[in-house]
Amino acid sequence: MFSVIISSDSRYQVNKTVLLNTAVKSLESHGLKGQVEMEINIIGDRKMHDLNKKYRNLDYTTDILTFALEDPNPQNAHEMSRVGFIASPDHMLRLGLICISYPQAVVDALDDGKSVEEEIVFLVDHGINHLLGFHHG
Protein backbone atom coordinates (compact mmCIF):
# COMPACT_ATOMS: atom_id res chain seq x y z
CA MET A 1 0.00 0.00 0.00
CA PHE A 2 1.34 3.39 -0.99
CA SER A 3 0.55 6.35 1.23
CA VAL A 4 1.23 9.63 -0.58
CA ILE A 5 0.44 12.78 1.38
CA ILE A 6 0.01 15.77 -0.91
CA SER A 7 -0.24 19.29 0.42
CA SER A 8 -0.44 22.51 -1.51
CA ASP A 9 -0.84 26.16 -0.68
CA SER A 10 -4.37 27.19 -1.68
CA ARG A 11 -2.89 29.73 -4.13
CA TYR A 12 -1.51 26.90 -6.27
CA GLN A 13 -4.02 24.87 -8.21
CA VAL A 14 -2.75 21.32 -8.56
CA ASN A 15 -4.62 18.17 -9.40
CA LYS A 16 -3.83 15.99 -6.39
CA THR A 17 -5.26 12.90 -8.11
CA VAL A 18 -2.82 13.31 -11.00
CA LEU A 19 0.07 13.74 -8.56
CA LEU A 20 -1.01 10.69 -6.56
CA ASN A 21 -1.28 8.57 -9.72
CA THR A 22 2.13 9.82 -10.89
CA ALA A 23 3.73 8.91 -7.56
CA VAL A 24 2.15 5.43 -7.49
CA LYS A 25 3.17 4.74 -11.10
CA SER A 26 6.73 5.89 -10.40
CA LEU A 27 7.02 3.79 -7.22
CA GLU A 28 5.64 0.74 -9.04
CA SER A 29 8.06 1.29 -11.95
CA HIS A 30 10.91 0.90 -9.44
CA GLY A 31 9.43 -2.38 -8.25
CA LEU A 32 8.40 -1.14 -4.82
CA LYS A 33 5.79 -3.18 -3.02
CA GLY A 34 4.45 -3.27 0.49
CA GLN A 35 3.92 -0.27 2.70
CA VAL A 36 5.55 2.87 1.35
CA GLU A 37 4.95 6.38 2.63
CA MET A 38 6.02 9.71 1.16
CA GLU A 39 4.97 13.34 1.06
CA ILE A 40 4.73 15.94 -1.71
CA ASN A 41 4.51 19.64 -0.80
CA ILE A 42 3.74 22.30 -3.40
CA ILE A 43 5.15 25.53 -2.02
CA GLY A 44 6.04 29.09 -3.01
CA ASP A 45 9.37 30.61 -3.95
CA ARG A 46 9.97 32.32 -0.60
CA LYS A 47 9.66 29.04 1.30
CA MET A 48 11.73 27.19 -1.32
CA HIS A 49 14.42 29.89 -1.13
CA ASP A 50 14.48 29.52 2.69
CA LEU A 51 14.79 25.72 2.47
CA ASN A 52 17.54 25.93 -0.17
CA LYS A 53 19.47 28.39 1.97
CA LYS A 54 18.99 26.44 5.20
CA TYR A 55 19.78 22.95 3.90
CA ARG A 56 22.07 23.58 0.92
CA ASN A 57 23.55 26.98 1.80
CA LEU A 58 22.37 28.30 -1.59
CA ASP A 59 20.84 31.76 -1.47
CA TYR A 60 18.25 31.38 -4.23
CA THR A 61 15.13 29.43 -5.04
CA THR A 62 15.02 26.18 -7.01
CA ASP A 63 12.31 24.04 -8.58
CA ILE A 64 12.61 20.94 -6.39
CA LEU A 65 14.21 19.72 -3.17
CA THR A 66 13.99 16.22 -1.75
CA PHE A 67 14.52 15.14 1.84
CA ALA A 68 14.99 11.38 2.21
CA LEU A 69 13.98 9.82 5.53
CA GLU A 70 15.42 6.43 4.73
CA ASP A 71 18.25 5.52 2.43
CA PRO A 72 17.33 2.47 0.38
CA ASN A 73 20.00 0.89 -1.76
CA PRO A 74 18.83 1.70 -5.33
CA GLN A 75 19.72 -1.77 -6.58
CA ASN A 76 17.57 -3.40 -3.90
CA ALA A 77 14.84 -0.79 -3.36
CA HIS A 78 12.13 -3.34 -4.17
CA GLU A 79 13.40 -5.46 -1.28
CA MET A 80 13.34 -2.40 0.99
CA SER A 81 17.00 -2.83 1.83
CA ARG A 82 18.40 0.09 3.76
CA VAL A 83 21.84 1.55 4.05
CA GLY A 84 22.56 3.02 7.45
CA PHE A 85 19.02 2.69 8.79
CA ILE A 86 17.31 0.16 10.99
CA ALA A 87 14.11 -1.22 9.45
CA SER A 88 11.08 0.19 11.21
CA PRO A 89 9.08 -2.35 13.25
CA ASP A 90 5.90 -1.55 11.28
CA HIS A 91 7.64 -2.50 8.00
CA MET A 92 6.76 0.88 6.49
CA LEU A 93 9.33 2.30 4.07
CA ARG A 94 9.24 6.04 4.69
CA LEU A 95 10.83 7.61 1.64
CA GLY A 96 10.63 11.24 2.67
CA LEU A 97 9.52 14.57 1.31
CA ILE A 98 9.48 16.21 -2.11
CA CYS A 99 9.12 20.00 -2.12
CA ILE A 100 8.20 21.61 -5.44
CA SER A 101 8.13 25.35 -6.05
CA TYR A 102 4.96 26.10 -8.00
CA PRO A 103 6.28 29.43 -9.33
CA GLN A 104 9.48 27.74 -10.55
CA ALA A 105 7.41 24.95 -12.14
CA VAL A 106 5.53 27.67 -14.07
CA VAL A 107 8.83 29.13 -15.33
CA ASP A 108 10.19 25.67 -16.23
CA ALA A 109 6.95 24.78 -18.03
CA LEU A 110 7.13 27.95 -20.14
CA ASP A 111 10.80 27.28 -20.94
CA ASP A 112 10.07 23.66 -21.92
CA GLY A 113 6.81 24.32 -23.79
CA LYS A 114 4.80 22.16 -21.36
CA SER A 115 1.75 22.70 -19.21
CA VAL A 116 2.39 23.44 -15.54
CA GLU A 117 0.76 20.10 -14.66
CA GLU A 118 3.12 18.23 -17.02
CA GLU A 119 6.09 19.98 -15.40
CA ILE A 120 4.94 19.14 -11.88
CA VAL A 121 4.36 15.50 -12.91
CA PHE A 122 7.93 15.43 -14.27
CA LEU A 123 9.24 16.92 -11.01
CA VAL A 124 7.35 14.38 -8.86
CA ASP A 125 8.88 11.50 -10.84
CA HIS A 126 12.31 13.15 -10.68
CA GLY A 127 11.94 13.66 -6.92
CA ILE A 128 11.01 10.01 -6.36
CA ASN A 129 14.17 9.00 -8.23
CA HIS A 130 16.16 11.16 -5.82
CA LEU A 131 14.41 9.72 -2.76
CA LEU A 132 15.32 6.23 -4.01
CA GLY A 133 18.97 7.20 -4.43
CA PHE A 134 19.08 7.78 -8.17
CA HIS A 135 20.73 11.18 -8.57
CA HIS A 136 20.98 11.58 -12.31
CA GLY A 137 20.22 14.92 -13.96
C-alpha positions as CSV (number, residue, x, y, z in Angstrom):
1,M,0.0,0.0,0.0
2,F,1.3,3.4,-1.0
3,S,0.5,6.4,1.2
4,V,1.2,9.6,-0.6
5,I,0.4,12.8,1.4
6,I,0.0,15.8,-0.9
7,S,-0.2,19.3,0.4
8,S,-0.4,22.5,-1.5
9,D,-0.8,26.2,-0.7
10,S,-4.4,27.2,-1.7
11,R,-2.9,29.7,-4.1
12,Y,-1.5,26.9,-6.3
13,Q,-4.0,24.9,-8.2
14,V,-2.7,21.3,-8.6
15,N,-4.6,18.2,-9.4
16,K,-3.8,16.0,-6.4
17,T,-5.3,12.9,-8.1
18,V,-2.8,13.3,-11.0
19,L,0.1,13.7,-8.6
20,L,-1.0,10.7,-6.6
21,N,-1.3,8.6,-9.7
22,T,2.1,9.8,-10.9
23,A,3.7,8.9,-7.6
24,V,2.1,5.4,-7.5
25,K,3.2,4.7,-11.1
26,S,6.7,5.9,-10.4
27,L,7.0,3.8,-7.2
28,E,5.6,0.7,-9.0
29,S,8.1,1.3,-11.9
30,H,10.9,0.9,-9.4
31,G,9.4,-2.4,-8.2
32,L,8.4,-1.1,-4.8
33,K,5.8,-3.2,-3.0
34,G,4.4,-3.3,0.5
35,Q,3.9,-0.3,2.7
36,V,5.5,2.9,1.4
37,E,4.9,6.4,2.6
38,M,6.0,9.7,1.2
39,E,5.0,13.3,1.1
40,I,4.7,15.9,-1.7
41,N,4.5,19.6,-0.8
42,I,3.7,22.3,-3.4
43,I,5.2,25.5,-2.0
44,G,6.0,29.1,-3.0
45,D,9.4,30.6,-3.9
46,R,10.0,32.3,-0.6
47,K,9.7,29.0,1.3
48,M,11.7,27.2,-1.3
49,H,14.4,29.9,-1.1
50,D,14.5,29.5,2.7
51,L,14.8,25.7,2.5
52,N,17.5,25.9,-0.2
53,K,19.5,28.4,2.0
54,K,19.0,26.4,5.2
55,Y,19.8,22.9,3.9
56,R,22.1,23.6,0.9
57,N,23.5,27.0,1.8
58,L,22.4,28.3,-1.6
59,D,20.8,31.8,-1.5
60,Y,18.3,31.4,-4.2
61,T,15.1,29.4,-5.0
62,T,15.0,26.2,-7.0
63,D,12.3,24.0,-8.6
64,I,12.6,20.9,-6.4
65,L,14.2,19.7,-3.2
66,T,14.0,16.2,-1.7
67,F,14.5,15.1,1.8
68,A,15.0,11.4,2.2
69,L,14.0,9.8,5.5
70,E,15.4,6.4,4.7
71,D,18.2,5.5,2.4
72,P,17.3,2.5,0.4
73,N,20.0,0.9,-1.8
74,P,18.8,1.7,-5.3
75,Q,19.7,-1.8,-6.6
76,N,17.6,-3.4,-3.9
77,A,14.8,-0.8,-3.4
78,H,12.1,-3.3,-4.2
79,E,13.4,-5.5,-1.3
80,M,13.3,-2.4,1.0
81,S,17.0,-2.8,1.8
82,R,18.4,0.1,3.8
83,V,21.8,1.6,4.1
84,G,22.6,3.0,7.4
85,F,19.0,2.7,8.8
86,I,17.3,0.2,11.0
87,A,14.1,-1.2,9.4
88,S,11.1,0.2,11.2
89,P,9.1,-2.3,13.2
90,D,5.9,-1.5,11.3
91,H,7.6,-2.5,8.0
92,M,6.8,0.9,6.5
93,L,9.3,2.3,4.1
94,R,9.2,6.0,4.7
95,L,10.8,7.6,1.6
96,G,10.6,11.2,2.7
97,L,9.5,14.6,1.3
98,I,9.5,16.2,-2.1
99,C,9.1,20.0,-2.1
100,I,8.2,21.6,-5.4
101,S,8.1,25.4,-6.1
102,Y,5.0,26.1,-8.0
103,P,6.3,29.4,-9.3
104,Q,9.5,27.7,-10.5
105,A,7.4,25.0,-12.1
106,V,5.5,27.7,-14.1
107,V,8.8,29.1,-15.3
108,D,10.2,25.7,-16.2
109,A,6.9,24.8,-18.0
110,L,7.1,27.9,-20.1
111,D,10.8,27.3,-20.9
112,D,10.1,23.7,-21.9
113,G,6.8,24.3,-23.8
114,K,4.8,22.2,-21.4
115,S,1.8,22.7,-19.2
116,V,2.4,23.4,-15.5
117,E,0.8,20.1,-14.7
118,E,3.1,18.2,-17.0
119,E,6.1,20.0,-15.4
120,I,4.9,19.1,-11.9
121,V,4.4,15.5,-12.9
122,F,7.9,15.4,-14.3
123,L,9.2,16.9,-11.0
124,V,7.3,14.4,-8.9
125,D,8.9,11.5,-10.8
126,H,12.3,13.2,-10.7
127,G,11.9,13.7,-6.9
128,I,11.0,10.0,-6.4
129,N,14.2,9.0,-8.2
130,H,16.2,11.2,-5.8
131,L,14.4,9.7,-2.8
132,L,15.3,6.2,-4.0
133,G,19.0,7.2,-4.4
134,F,19.1,7.8,-8.2
135,H,20.7,11.2,-8.6
136,H,21.0,11.6,-12.3
137,G,20.2,14.9,-14.0
